[in-house]
Amino acid sequence: MLEGNPADELIRYAEENKMDIVIMSTLGKSGIDRFILGSVTENSLRHSKVPVMVVKKKYKPWAECK
C-alpha cells in the first residue's frame, strides 16, 4: 500500500519498476467535478515518463441496468 498523491505514487512506482506501459480508465468527469476532485489519469498522462494508455469506461444506459 502506498501513501501520498495517487498520480505521483503511480508514476514513481511505474518508473522504479521499469514498467513498459500504464493502462488506466477514466470516468470522463468534466466541469466542476473535475476541478474539485482532480484527475489522477490526467496528471499521470501529463507527468509520466512511462507511456500511459487511457481507456474510457463503456457507458451503460440506466434502462439496461435493471
C-alpha positions, -999 to +999 in steps of 0.1 A: +000+000+000+013+034-010+006+067+007+006+101-010-007+118-041-022+090-062-008+103-095+027+109-081+028+075-064+016+057-096+043+075-117+070+068-091+060+031-089+059+026-127+093+043-132+110+024-103+097-009-115+106-002-152+071-008-164+066-007-202+031+010-200+004+020-176-032+014-186-058+035-168-095+041-171-113+074-169-147+083-157-150+112-181-158+138-155-159+174-166-166+208-153-167+215-116-165+178-106-132+175-124-119+208-110-128+199-074-118+162-075-088+165-098-079+138-122-053+110-114-055+099-150-048+134-164-020+141-140-004+107-148-007+114-186+009+148-182+038+139-159+048+102-165+079+092-184+063+058-188+037+057-216+001+059-203-029+044-222-063+056-212-095+036-219-129+050-213-154+030-194-183+020-217-215+039-209-244+016-200-278+033-201-298+030-168-326+011-186-301-018-193-290-020-157-324-032-144 
